C-alpha cells in the first residue's frame, strides 16, 4: 500500500495538536459488521496492565456504567500475554467484544482477515465527526469504512531523572557527539549510561533503537518502505544503522537483554542507569512522586539534512467482527470517543499521554507541554516497528536485534537471516 505522509505544516493545519501523532502508515480494510445484538455486558479486553493505567480503565468502565445506556466488563491481561494472544482472541468462536490496541498497518493485518467490526455508525457520532482529518484518515479502511476509535497518543524520547542529571553534573545533549560525550561522563561515574530492557518478554523495546537510528540516518519514508518490504534488511542503508548503533553500544547496560523494560525503568528511576529510550507509558508504573522529576530529550539528530521524524504512537480500540452485541459495542465506542472518557483516563493514569478528542484537556504538566511541542516540531511521524508493519513482522525484529546486541560483529549474517525471515511474512 502506498502511504501518503503530509508535511508537518499541512498536518498541523488540518489536525491541530491533538492529531499530530495520527500519521500512521498503512491502511485498514473493511470487515463485516457484527451479528445481531444480544444481552449482557460488553467485554472490554485491555492490555493496559500497569497499575495506574489499569485503574484508569476501571474508572472509565465505571463512568460508562453510570450513564445508564449500557455496561462493560473489563478484563485486563498482562501486556505481553495480550500481545501474543490477540490473534487467538480475534479468531475464537466467542471472542471478547472490544480490544485496546493499535490502528494502522498492525490493525490492517487483522482487518484483511475480516476480524474487525465496521464502525461507520460509531463515527457518525458528533464527537468523532469533530476529530482531526488525520485521525479520520488513520482509522479509515481502504474501502472507506472505519474500523478503529482512537483514544490517546504519546511520544518516545530519551528519558531521565532531572535530579540525577543534576547530581551527576550533566545536561541534555544537543547533537550525536554531545550524546556520546554524555555517555562517557556517566560511565566515568560508575553509572550504566543507557538502560535497555529488551530481555524477558519485552525484546520489542530494542526496536525503538532500530526505528530511531533508521529515521535519523535514512529518513521516515525509507523506514516505512523498508517495513513494507520495498527495501531489504540486508541493504547497505540498513547496515549504516548498525554501524552507528555500534558507536553507542559500549554504553548500554550490560544487563540490557537480561531484564524486561519494567525492570530497566526501575533502574532508571533508582539512578542505576542514566537514561532510556522509551515511551511515556513507562510512567504508568512509576511512583506518583517521581513524575515531576522525569524529563526527556529528543533522540539526537545524526544527519541534519534528513527531515526530523519522531515516534508518536496512537492508542485506542477496535472491535471483533464476530461480536453478538453490535449495538452495545457501538454505544461503548461512542462513549470512549468522548472528551469525558479520555480525561478520565488521563486523570487516572500517569497523565503522560495526550488526548485525541479536540476538546479534551491533557494533564497540563511541564512534561506534557514539552512532549506536545516535541511532536509538533516533527516533520514526519512514525509509530513503532510493529505498528508501521505488523504484529507478525515484530518477532523477526526481536530475533535480529537481540542477536545483534549479543554479537554485534555478526551483523552481516544477522541481517541476511532477518531478510529471509521477513520475506516469509511479506509473502504470506
CORBEL-V619417 format. One record per pair of residues at least 6 apart in sequence whose ideal C-beta (glycine too) atoms are under 8 Angstrom apart, sorted by the first residue. I is the first residue (numbers start at 1). J is the second residue. D is the distance in Angstrom with one decimal. If there is no record, write none. Layout:
i;j;d
I;J;D
I;J;D
This chain:
i;j;d
1;26;6.2
1;27;5.3
1;108;7.8
1;142;7.3
1;228;7.3
3;25;3.9
3;26;6.5
3;224;5.5
3;228;7.6
5;23;5.8
5;25;7.3
5;220;6.9
5;221;7.1
5;224;7.6
5;380;5.9
5;381;7.6
6;14;7.4
6;23;7.0
6;134;7.4
7;379;6.7
8;376;7.6
8;377;7.7
8;378;6.3
8;379;4.7
8;380;7.6
11;19;7.2
11;20;6.8
11;23;6.3
11;134;5.9
11;381;7.9
12;20;6.9
12;376;6.5
14;132;6.5
14;133;4.2
14;134;6.3
15;22;6.4
15;132;3.6
15;133;6.0
15;134;3.9
15;135;7.0
16;132;5.8
16;358;6.3
17;354;7.6
17;372;5.7
17;375;8.0
17;376;6.2
18;131;7.9
18;132;6.1
18;135;7.8
18;354;6.9
18;355;6.4
18;356;5.7
18;357;6.9
18;358;5.3
18;360;7.7
19;131;7.4
19;132;3.1
19;133;7.3
19;134;4.1
19;135;5.1
19;356;7.3
20;134;7.7
20;153;7.5
20;312;6.5
20;372;7.8
20;375;4.6
20;376;5.6
20;378;7.5
20;381;6.5
21;153;3.3
21;154;7.3
21;155;7.4
21;312;3.5
21;313;6.6
21;314;5.3
21;354;7.3
21;375;6.0
21;381;6.0
22;132;6.5
22;134;4.1
22;135;4.4
22;137;7.6
22;138;4.5
22;150;6.7
22;153;6.9
22;314;5.5
22;356;7.3
22;381;7.8
23;134;5.9
23;138;7.4
23;380;7.5
23;381;4.0
24;103;5.9
24;104;3.3
24;105;7.2
24;138;5.1
24;314;6.6
24;381;8.0
24;383;5.3
24;387;6.8
24;388;7.3
25;104;6.4
25;105;6.0
25;224;4.5
25;227;7.7
25;228;7.4
25;382;7.5
25;383;7.4
25;388;5.1
26;104;4.5
26;105;3.0
26;106;7.7
26;107;8.0
26;108;5.1
26;388;6.9
27;108;6.2
27;140;7.4
27;141;6.9
27;142;4.5
28;103;6.9
28;104;7.3
28;107;5.1
28;108;4.7
28;111;4.7
28;116;7.5
28;139;7.4
28;140;7.1
28;141;4.7
28;142;6.9
28;147;5.1
28;148;6.8
29;108;6.4
29;111;4.5
29;112;5.2
29;141;5.1
29;142;5.1
29;143;6.4
29;147;8.0
30;111;7.1
30;118;5.9
30;141;4.1
30;142;7.4
30;143;4.1
30;144;7.5
30;145;3.6
30;147;6.8
31;111;5.4
31;114;4.7
31;115;6.4
31;116;4.5
31;117;6.4
31;118;6.0
31;141;7.8
31;145;7.8
31;147;6.4
31;321;4.6
32;114;5.8
32;117;8.0
32;118;6.8
32;321;5.2
33;117;6.1
33;118;4.5
33;321;7.2
33;326;6.2
34;117;5.3
34;319;7.3
34;320;7.2
34;321;6.2
34;322;6.9
34;323;4.1
34;324;6.8
34;325;7.2
34;326;3.8
34;329;6.7
35;322;7.2
35;323;6.9
35;324;4.7
35;326;6.8
36;324;7.1
36;326;7.0
37;324;7.0
37;325;5.4
37;326;5.5
37;327;4.3
37;328;6.1
38;324;4.3
38;325;5.7
40;325;6.9
41;70;7.7
41;71;4.2
41;72;5.7
41;73;4.3
41;328;7.9
42;70;6.6
42;71;7.2
42;72;4.6
42;73;7.0
42;97;4.7
42;98;6.1
42;325;5.6
42;328;4.8
42;329;5.6
42;332;5.0
43;72;7.5
43;73;5.3
43;75;6.2
43;96;4.3
43;97;4.8
43;98;7.0
44;57;7.7
44;61;6.7
44;72;4.9
44;73;6.7
44;74;5.1
44;75;6.8
44;96;7.3
44;97;7.2
44;98;4.8
44;99;7.8
44;100;7.7
44;332;7.2
45;75;5.3
45;77;6.6
45;82;7.3
45;89;6.2
45;96;3.9
45;98;7.0
45;99;4.8
45;100;7.2
46;54;7.5
46;57;5.3
46;74;6.1
46;75;6.8
46;76;4.9
46;77;7.0
46;82;7.8
46;99;7.8
46;100;4.7
47;76;7.9
47;77;6.1
47;78;7.9
47;79;4.7
47;82;3.7
47;83;6.9
47;100;5.4
47;101;7.2
48;54;5.9
48;56;7.5
48;57;5.4
48;76;6.8
48;79;7.6
48;100;5.8
48;284;7.7
49;76;5.4
49;77;6.7
49;78;5.1
49;79;5.2
49;82;7.7
50;79;7.8
50;281;7.1
50;284;3.7
50;285;4.5
51;284;7.1
51;285;6.4
52;284;4.5
52;285;7.3
52;348;6.8
52;349;4.7
52;350;5.3
53;281;7.4
53;284;4.3
53;349;4.9
53;350;7.7
54;76;5.2
55;348;5.4
55;349;7.6
56;344;6.9
56;345;4.7
56;346;7.7
56;347;7.4
56;348;3.1
56;349;4.1
57;74;5.8
57;76;6.9
57;100;7.8
57;345;7.2
57;348;7.9
58;74;6.1
58;348;7.8
59;344;5.1
59;345;7.5
59;347;7.8
59;348;4.5
60;336;7.3
60;341;5.4
60;344;5.2
60;345;5.9
60;348;7.8
61;72;5.0
61;73;7.7
61;74;4.7
63;340;7.2
63;341;7.1
63;344;5.6
64;70;7.1
64;71;7.5
64;72;5.7
64;332;6.5
64;335;5.1
64;341;7.4
65;71;5.0
65;72;7.1
67;335;6.7
69;331;5.4
69;335;7.9
70;328;5.0
70;331;4.8
70;332;6.2
72;98;7.6
72;332;5.4
75;96;6.6
77;85;7.2
80;201;4.0
80;202;6.6
83;391;7.2
86;99;7.1
86;101;6.9
86;110;8.0
86;391;7.0
87;110;7.6
87;391;7.5
89;95;5.5
89;96;5.8
89;99;7.0
89;320;7.8
90;99;7.8
90;110;5.9
90;115;4.4
90;116;7.9
90;320;6.0
90;322;8.0
91;113;7.9
91;115;6.7
93;322;8.0
94;322;7.9
95;320;4.4
95;322;5.3
95;323;7.3
96;320;6.7
97;319;6.0
97;320;6.0
97;323;4.5
97;325;5.6
97;328;7.6
97;329;5.2
97;332;8.0
98;317;5.5
98;318;7.6
98;319;4.9
98;320;7.7
98;329;6.0
98;332;6.2
98;333;7.0
99;317;6.5
99;318;5.9
99;319;7.2
99;320;7.5
100;315;6.8
100;316;7.5
100;317;6.0
101;107;6.9
101;315;7.8
101;316;7.7
101;317;7.3
101;318;6.0
102;313;6.8
102;314;7.1
102;315;6.6
102;316;7.7
102;383;7.3
102;386;7.8
102;387;5.0
103;138;5.3
103;139;5.7
103;148;4.3
103;150;6.5
103;314;5.8
103;316;6.4
103;318;7.7
103;387;8.0
104;138;6.7
104;314;7.7
104;383;5.9
104;387;5.4
104;388;6.8
105;227;7.7
105;228;7.8
105;387;6.6
105;388;5.7
105;389;5.7
105;390;5.8
106;386;5.5
106;387;4.9
106;389;7.5
106;390;5.7
106;391;5.5
107;116;6.7
107;147;6.6
107;148;5.9
107;318;6.0
108;390;7.5
109;390;4.3
109;391;6.5
109;392;6.3
110;116;5.6
110;318;7.7
111;141;6.4
111;147;5.5
114;321;5.9
115;320;6.8
115;321;5.6
115;322;7.7
116;147;4.6
116;148;7.8
116;318;5.1
116;319;6.9
116;320;7.4
116;321;5.7
117;147;6.9
117;318;7.1
117;319;3.9
117;320;6.2
117;321;5.0
117;323;6.3
117;326;7.3
117;329;6.7
118;145;5.0
118;146;7.3
118;147;6.7
118;321;7.7
119;139;7.8
119;145;7.7
119;146;4.6
119;147;5.8
119;148;7.1
119;149;6.5
119;318;7.8
119;319;6.9
119;330;7.4
119;333;6.3
120;145;5.6
120;146;5.4
121;330;5.5
122;128;6.7
122;146;7.0
122;149;6.4
122;330;5.1
122;333;4.5
122;334;5.6
122;337;7.2
123;129;7.3
123;136;7.8
123;139;7.5
123;146;4.4
123;149;7.9
125;334;4.7
125;337;6.6
127;334;7.0
127;337;4.8
127;338;5.2
127;339;7.3
127;357;6.5
128;149;7.2
128;334;7.6
128;337;5.0
130;357;7.9
130;358;5.6
130;359;7.8
131;150;7.3
131;337;7.7
131;356;6.5
131;357;7.2
131;358;6.9
132;356;8.0
132;358;7.0
135;150;5.4
135;314;7.8
135;356;5.9
138;148;7.3
138;150;6.7
138;314;6.5
139;146;5.2
139;147;6.8
139;148;4.1
139;149;6.9
139;150;6.2
139;316;7.8
140;146;5.7
141;147;5.4
147;318;5.8
148;316;5.8
148;317;7.1
148;318;5.0
149;316;5.2
149;317;4.9
149;318;7.6
149;333;5.0
149;336;5.8
149;337;5.2
150;314;5.2
150;315;7.4
150;316;4.0
150;356;4.3
151;314;8.0
151;315;5.5
151;316;4.2
151;317;6.6
151;336;6.4
151;337;7.9
151;341;7.8
151;342;6.1
151;345;7.0
151;355;7.7
151;356;6.0
152;314;7.6
152;315;5.4
152;316;7.6
152;342;6.4
152;345;6.7
152;346;7.3
152;353;4.0
152;354;6.2
152;355;5.7
152;356;6.2
153;312;5.8
153;313;6.4
153;314;4.5
153;315;6.9
153;353;6.8
153;354;5.4
153;356;6.5
153;375;7.9
154;279;5.7
154;280;4.4
154;281;6.5
154;312;6.9
154;313;6.5
154;315;7.6
154;352;6.6
154;353;4.6
154;354;6.6
154;371;7.4
155;279;7.1
155;280;6.3
155;310;6.4
155;311;7.1
155;312;5.0
155;371;4.9
155;374;5.7
155;375;5.4
156;208;6.0
156;212;7.6
156;277;6.7
156;278;6.8
156;279;4.8
156;280;7.9
156;299;7.6
156;310;7.2
156;311;4.2
156;312;7.5
156;313;7.9
156;384;7.8
157;277;7.4
157;278;7.9
157;296;3.6
157;297;6.4
157;298;6.2
157;299;6.7
157;371;7.7
157;374;6.7
158;275;5.0
158;276;7.1
158;277;5.6
158;296;5.9
158;297;5.2
158;298;7.4
158;299;6.0
159;268;6.9
159;275;6.4
159;276;5.5
159;277;7.8
159;278;5.6
159;282;7.2
159;294;6.2
159;295;7.2
159;296;4.5
160;268;7.2
160;274;6.3
160;275;4.3
160;276;7.6
160;294;7.7
160;295;6.1
160;296;7.0
160;297;7.7
161;268;7.1
161;269;6.6
161;271;6.9
161;290;7.4
161;293;5.1
161;294;6.3
161;295;7.5
162;293;5.3
162;294;7.5
162;295;4.9
163;293;5.3
164;271;4.9
164;274;7.0
165;171;6.5
165;172;7.8
165;274;7.9
165;295;7.8
167;271;7.8
168;185;7.2
168;186;6.5
168;189;5.7
168;191;6.9
168;274;7.4
169;185;7.8
170;182;5.7
170;185;5.4
170;186;6.7
170;274;7.8
171;182;8.0
172;295;8.0
172;297;4.1
173;179;4.2
173;181;7.1
173;182;4.9
173;297;6.8
173;300;6.0
174;300;7.9
175;300;6.0
175;301;6.8
176;300;4.6
176;301;7.1
176;302;5.1
178;300;7.2
179;248;7.5
179;300;4.4
180;247;6.8
180;248;6.8
180;251;7.9
182;193;7.3
182;274;7.8
183;193;4.1
183;194;6.8
183;248;6.7
183;251;3.9
183;274;7.9
184;251;7.9
186;192;7.7
186;193;4.1
186;251;7.6
186;274;4.3
187;193;5.5
187;251;6.2
191;271;7.3
191;272;7.3
191;273;6.7
191;274;5.0
192;251;7.9
192;252;7.7
192;253;4.1
192;254;7.2
192;255;8.0
192;267;7.5
192;272;6.5
192;273;4.4
192;274;6.9
193;251;4.0
193;252;7.7
193;273;7.2
193;274;4.8
193;275;6.9
194;248;7.1
194;251;5.2
194;252;5.1
194;253;6.4
194;256;7.8
194;273;6.8
194;274;6.9
194;275;6.1
194;276;6.7
194;277;7.5
195;253;5.1
195;256;7.0
195;264;4.2
195;265;7.2
195;267;5.5
195;268;5.1
195;273;3.7
195;274;7.7
195;275;7.2
195;276;4.1
196;205;6.6
196;206;6.8
196;252;5.6
196;253;5.7
196;256;3.0
196;257;6.8
196;261;8.0
196;264;6.0
196;276;7.4
196;405;7.5
197;205;5.0
197;256;7.0
197;259;6.1
197;260;5.8
197;261;3.1
197;262;7.2
197;263;6.7
197;264;3.0
197;265;6.7
197;276;7.1
197;278;7.5
198;204;7.7
198;205;4.8
198;206;4.0
198;256;5.9
198;257;5.1
198;261;7.5
198;401;7.2
198;402;6.4
198;405;6.7
199;255;7.4
199;256;7.1
199;257;4.8
199;258;4.5
199;259;4.7
199;260;5.8
200;259;6.3
200;260;3.3
200;263;7.5
201;260;6.2
202;260;4.4
202;261;4.6
202;262;7.6
203;257;7.5
203;398;4.0
203;401;7.2
203;402;5.2
204;385;7.2
204;386;7.0
204;394;5.8
204;397;7.3
204;398;5.8
205;261;4.7
205;264;7.8
205;278;7.2
206;257;7.8
206;397;7.7
206;398;7.4
206;401;4.1
206;402;6.7
206;405;6.5
207;384;6.8
207;385;3.8
207;386;7.5
207;394;7.2
207;397;5.0
207;398;7.5
207;401;6.5
208;277;5.0
208;278;7.3
208;279;7.8
208;311;6.9
208;384;7.2
208;385;7.9
209;245;6.5
209;277;6.1
209;401;7.5
210;241;6.6
210;245;7.9
210;385;6.8
210;397;6.7
210;401;6.0
211;223;6.8
211;311;6.0
211;382;6.4
211;384;6.6
211;385;5.7
212;277;6.8
212;299;4.5
212;311;7.0
213;241;4.6
213;244;5.6
213;245;5.7
213;302;7.6
214;222;7.2
214;223;4.6
214;226;7.1
214;238;7.3
214;241;5.1
215;223;5.0
215;306;7.6
215;309;4.3
215;311;8.0
215;380;7.3
215;382;6.0
216;299;6.8
216;300;7.6
216;301;6.4
216;302;4.3
216;303;6.7
216;306;6.3
216;309;7.8
217;237;7.6
217;240;5.5
217;241;5.8
217;244;6.3
217;302;5.7
217;303;6.3
217;306;6.9
218;226;7.9
218;237;5.0
218;238;7.9
218;240;7.3
218;241;7.3
218;306;7.4
219;306;4.9
219;307;6.2
219;309;7.1
219;380;7.6
220;307;6.9
220;309;4.0
220;380;3.8
220;381;7.8
220;382;5.4
221;380;7.6
222;231;6.7
222;237;6.6
223;309;7.8
223;382;6.3
223;388;7.4
224;382;7.1
224;388;5.8
225;231;5.5
226;232;7.9
226;233;7.2
226;235;7.9
226;238;7.0
227;385;6.9
227;388;5.0
227;389;4.0
227;393;7.0
228;389;7.1
229;422;7.0
229;423;7.6
229;426;3.9
231;237;7.1
231;238;7.5
232;238;7.4
232;419;5.2
233;400;7.4
233;415;5.3
233;418;4.3
233;419;4.3
233;422;5.9
234;412;8.0
234;415;4.2
234;416;5.3
234;418;7.3
234;419;4.7
238;415;6.4
239;411;7.2
239;415;6.8
242;404;6.5
242;408;7.5
242;411;4.9
242;415;7.6
244;302;6.6
245;404;7.5
245;408;7.8
246;408;5.5
249;405;7.5
249;408;5.9
252;405;7.2
253;264;7.1
253;267;7.2
253;273;5.4
256;264;7.2
256;405;6.4
257;402;5.8
257;405;5.1
257;406;6.5
259;267;7.8
261;278;6.6
261;282;6.8
262;282;7.8
262;285;6.0
264;273;7.1
264;276;6.3
265;276;6.5
265;278;6.6
265;282;4.5
265;285;6.9
265;286;7.2
267;273;4.7
268;274;7.8
268;275;7.1
268;276;4.9
269;286;6.1
269;287;7.6
269;290;5.7
276;282;7.8
277;299;6.6
279;311;7.6
279;313;7.0
280;350;7.4
280;352;3.8
280;353;6.3
280;371;6.8
281;352;7.7
281;353;7.8
283;291;6.2
283;294;6.4
283;350;3.9
283;352;4.6
284;349;5.5
284;350;4.7
284;352;7.8
286;294;6.9
286;350;6.6
288;350;8.0
291;350;6.3
291;351;7.5
291;352;7.6
291;365;7.5
291;367;7.4
292;365;7.6
294;367;6.2
295;367;6.7
295;370;7.7
296;367;7.6
296;370;7.5
296;371;7.6
296;374;7.8
298;310;7.5
298;374;6.4
299;310;8.0
301;308;7.0
307;379;4.2
307;380;5.6
308;377;6.8
308;378;5.4
308;379;5.0
308;380;7.2
309;378;5.8
309;379;6.7
309;380;3.8
309;381;6.9
309;382;5.8
310;374;6.6
310;375;6.0
310;377;8.0
310;378;4.1
310;380;7.8
310;381;6.3
310;382;7.4
311;381;7.8
311;382;5.3
311;383;6.6
311;384;5.9
312;375;4.8
312;378;7.3
312;381;5.1
312;382;7.8
312;383;7.5
313;383;4.7
313;384;5.3
313;387;5.8
314;356;7.1
314;383;7.1
315;353;7.6
316;336;7.7
316;356;7.3
317;333;6.4
317;336;5.8
319;329;5.0
319;333;6.8
323;329;5.4
335;341;5.6
337;357;6.9
338;357;6.7
339;355;7.1
339;357;4.3
339;359;4.5
339;360;3.9
339;361;7.8
342;355;4.0
342;356;6.8
342;357;5.2
342;360;4.4
343;355;6.9
343;360;5.3
343;361;5.9
345;353;7.7
346;353;6.3
346;355;6.4
346;360;7.6
346;361;7.7
346;362;6.3
346;363;5.7
347;363;7.8
351;362;7.6
351;363;3.4
351;365;6.6
351;368;6.9
352;363;7.2
352;367;6.5
352;368;6.5
352;371;7.3
353;362;7.7
354;362;5.3
354;368;6.9
354;371;7.1
354;372;6.0
354;375;7.8
355;361;7.4
355;362;6.1
362;368;5.1
362;372;7.2
375;381;7.2
382;388;5.8
385;393;7.5
385;394;6.1
385;397;5.4
386;393;6.6
386;394;3.9
386;397;7.9
390;425;7.0
392;425;5.0
392;428;7.3
393;422;6.3
393;425;5.0
393;426;7.9
396;418;5.9
396;421;4.3
396;422;5.1
396;425;6.5
397;418;7.6
399;417;7.8
399;418;7.5
399;421;7.0
400;414;5.4
400;415;7.2
400;417;6.9
400;418;4.0
400;421;7.7
403;410;6.9
403;414;5.0
404;410;7.7
404;411;5.9
404;414;5.5
407;414;7.6
